[in-house]
């Protein structure tokens, strides 16, 4: 059902998605849909959570490789995976991490991009030894919001993503985080 939901969201958007359409596409009885999901929001939430898990798994695989030697390589890999998912994962271009449906779809307390920033902070601290402090999460949240907006712009400009906008997004995020995180590291060393 989630695969059918992803296809439909790409075709008709979130507003056009109905449980009836989903049942038809998934070739199941409408009662089967309601057995697992009370409404279309719940279906999309399940799809979004699956997508989030896939994104984090892809990041873990990328971060496990030896070719990432510095935290900015991890940031680049995070952006690359997000772009790749826009290009290859059904439903992702429309739903992203659920912001189209509800800014708090992934967590009632934090907005969706805040959840992504928290997960990115976890991965960066585990892999590159960055100190996990509120400032790191703040800067990553700003970076995620900025990257998200620019990547959306790139995909509005071109079906496959405008390469110029995507390159600018990566450069901007890397420079911003370089300035913030390296300044924080230098400050920590002098204290």
C-alpha positions as CSV (number, residue, x, y, z in Angstrom):
1,X,0.0,0.0,0.0
2,X,2.8,2.4,0.8
3,X,4.4,1.8,-2.7
4,X,1.0,2.6,-4.3
5,X,0.7,5.7,-2.1
6,X,4.1,6.9,-3.3
7,X,3.1,6.5,-6.9
8,X,-0.2,8.2,-6.4
9,X,1.3,11.2,-4.6
10,X,3.6,11.8,-7.5
11,X,0.7,11.5,-9.9
12,X,-2.1,13.4,-8.1
13,X,-0.4,15.2,-5.2
14,X,-1.4,14.9,-1.6
15,X,-4.6,16.8,-2.0
16,X,-5.7,14.4,-4.8
17,X,-4.8,11.3,-2.9
18,X,-7.9,9.4,-1.5
19,X,-8.2,6.1,0.3
20,X,-10.3,4.9,-2.6
21,X,-7.6,5.6,-5.2
22,X,-5.1,4.0,-2.9
23,X,-7.2,0.8,-2.6
24,X,-7.6,0.6,-6.4
25,X,-3.9,1.2,-7.1
26,X,-2.8,-1.3,-4.4
27,X,-5.5,-3.8,-5.6
28,X,-6.9,-4.3,-2.2
29,X,-10.4,-3.8,-0.7
30,X,-11.0,-0.4,0.9
31,X,-11.6,-2.2,4.2
32,X,-8.0,-3.5,4.0
33,X,-6.8,0.1,3.8
34,X,-8.8,1.1,6.9
35,X,-7.6,-2.0,8.7
36,X,-4.1,-0.5,8.7
37,X,-4.7,3.3,8.3
38,X,-7.5,5.4,9.7
39,X,-7.1,8.1,6.9
40,X,-4.8,9.3,4.2
41,X,-2.8,11.4,6.6
42,X,-1.8,8.2,8.5
43,X,-0.9,6.5,5.2
44,X,1.3,9.4,4.2
45,X,2.9,9.5,7.7
46,X,3.8,5.8,7.4
47,X,5.3,6.5,3.9
48,X,7.2,9.5,5.3
49,X,8.6,7.4,8.2
50,X,9.7,4.7,5.8
51,X,11.4,7.3,3.7
52,X,13.1,8.8,6.7
53,X,14.4,5.4,7.7
54,X,15.6,4.8,4.2
55,X,17.4,8.2,4.2
56,X,19.1,7.5,7.5
57,X,20.1,4.0,6.3
58,X,21.6,5.5,3.1
59,X,23.5,8.0,5.3
60,X,24.8,5.3,7.6
61,X,26.1,3.3,4.6
62,X,27.7,6.4,3.1
63,X,29.3,7.4,6.4
64,X,30.6,3.9,7.0
65,X,32.8,4.2,3.9
66,X,36.4,5.3,4.3
67,X,36.2,8.0,1.7
68,X,34.5,10.5,4.1
69,X,37.4,11.9,6.1
70,X,36.0,15.2,7.4
71,X,32.6,16.4,8.7
72,X,32.0,18.4,5.6
73,X,32.3,15.2,3.5
74,X,29.5,14.0,5.7
75,X,27.4,17.1,5.0
76,X,28.0,16.8,1.3
77,X,27.0,13.1,1.4
78,X,23.8,14.1,3.3
79,X,22.9,16.6,0.6
80,X,23.8,14.2,-2.2
81,X,21.5,11.5,-0.7
82,X,18.7,14.0,-0.3
83,X,19.1,15.0,-4.0
84,X,19.3,11.4,-5.1
85,X,16.1,10.6,-3.2
86,X,14.4,13.5,-5.1
87,X,15.4,11.9,-8.3
88,X,14.8,8.2,-7.6
89,X,12.3,7.6,-4.7
90,X,8.7,7.7,-5.7
91,X,6.7,10.2,-3.7
92,X,9.7,11.9,-2.1
93,X,9.7,14.9,-4.5
94,X,6.2,15.7,-3.4
95,X,6.3,14.7,0.3
96,X,9.9,15.3,1.2
97,X,9.8,14.4,4.9
98,X,6.1,15.2,5.3
99,X,6.2,19.0,5.3
100,X,3.5,19.1,2.7
101,X,1.1,17.3,5.0
102,X,2.1,18.6,8.4
103,X,5.3,20.3,9.7
104,X,5.1,18.1,12.8
105,X,4.5,14.8,10.9
106,X,7.6,13.1,12.2
107,X,7.5,14.4,15.8
108,X,4.8,16.3,17.7
109,X,7.4,18.5,19.4
110,X,9.8,19.3,16.6
111,X,9.2,20.3,13.0
112,X,10.2,17.8,10.3
113,X,13.4,19.6,9.4
114,X,14.4,19.8,13.1
115,X,14.1,16.1,13.3
116,X,16.3,15.7,10.2
117,X,18.8,18.1,11.8
118,X,18.8,16.0,15.0
119,X,19.5,12.9,13.1
120,X,22.2,14.6,11.1
121,X,23.8,15.8,14.4
122,X,23.7,12.2,15.7
123,X,25.4,10.8,12.6
124,X,28.0,13.6,12.4
125,X,28.9,13.3,16.1
126,X,29.2,9.5,15.9
127,X,31.3,9.5,12.7
128,X,33.4,12.7,13.0
129,X,33.5,13.3,16.8
130,X,31.8,16.7,16.6
131,X,30.6,17.8,20.0
132,X,26.8,17.4,20.2
133,X,25.8,20.6,21.8
134,X,22.7,22.8,21.2
135,X,24.7,25.1,19.0
136,X,25.6,22.3,16.6
137,X,21.9,21.4,16.4
138,X,20.9,25.0,15.8
139,X,23.4,25.5,13.0
140,X,22.4,22.1,11.4
141,X,18.8,23.1,11.6
142,X,19.5,26.4,9.8
143,X,21.6,24.4,7.2
144,X,18.8,21.8,6.7
145,X,16.1,24.5,6.2
146,X,18.3,26.4,3.7
147,X,19.3,23.3,1.8
148,X,15.7,22.1,1.7
149,X,14.5,25.4,0.3
150,X,17.3,25.5,-2.4
151,X,16.8,21.9,-3.4
152,X,13.1,22.5,-3.8
153,X,13.9,25.5,-6.0
154,X,16.3,23.3,-8.1
155,X,13.5,20.8,-8.7
156,X,11.0,23.4,-9.5
157,X,13.4,24.7,-12.2
158,X,14.1,21.3,-13.7
159,X,12.6,17.9,-13.4
160,X,16.0,16.4,-12.6
161,X,17.1,19.3,-10.4
162,X,18.9,22.4,-11.8
163,X,22.6,21.5,-11.4
164,X,23.6,25.2,-10.9
165,X,21.2,25.7,-8.0
166,X,22.2,22.3,-6.5
167,X,25.9,23.2,-6.7
168,X,25.2,26.6,-5.1
169,X,23.2,25.0,-2.3
170,X,26.1,22.7,-1.5
171,X,28.6,25.5,-1.5
172,X,26.5,27.7,0.6
173,X,25.7,25.1,3.2
174,X,29.3,23.9,3.4
175,X,30.6,27.5,3.8
176,X,28.0,28.3,6.4
177,X,28.7,25.2,8.5
178,X,32.5,25.6,8.0
179,X,32.3,29.1,9.4
180,X,30.1,28.1,12.3
181,X,31.5,24.7,13.3
182,X,35.1,25.5,12.9
183,X,34.6,28.7,15.0
184,X,33.0,26.6,17.7
185,X,35.8,24.1,17.6
186,X,38.4,26.8,17.9
187,X,36.5,28.4,20.7
188,X,36.3,25.1,22.6
189,X,40.0,24.6,22.2
190,X,40.9,28.0,23.8
191,X,38.6,27.5,26.7
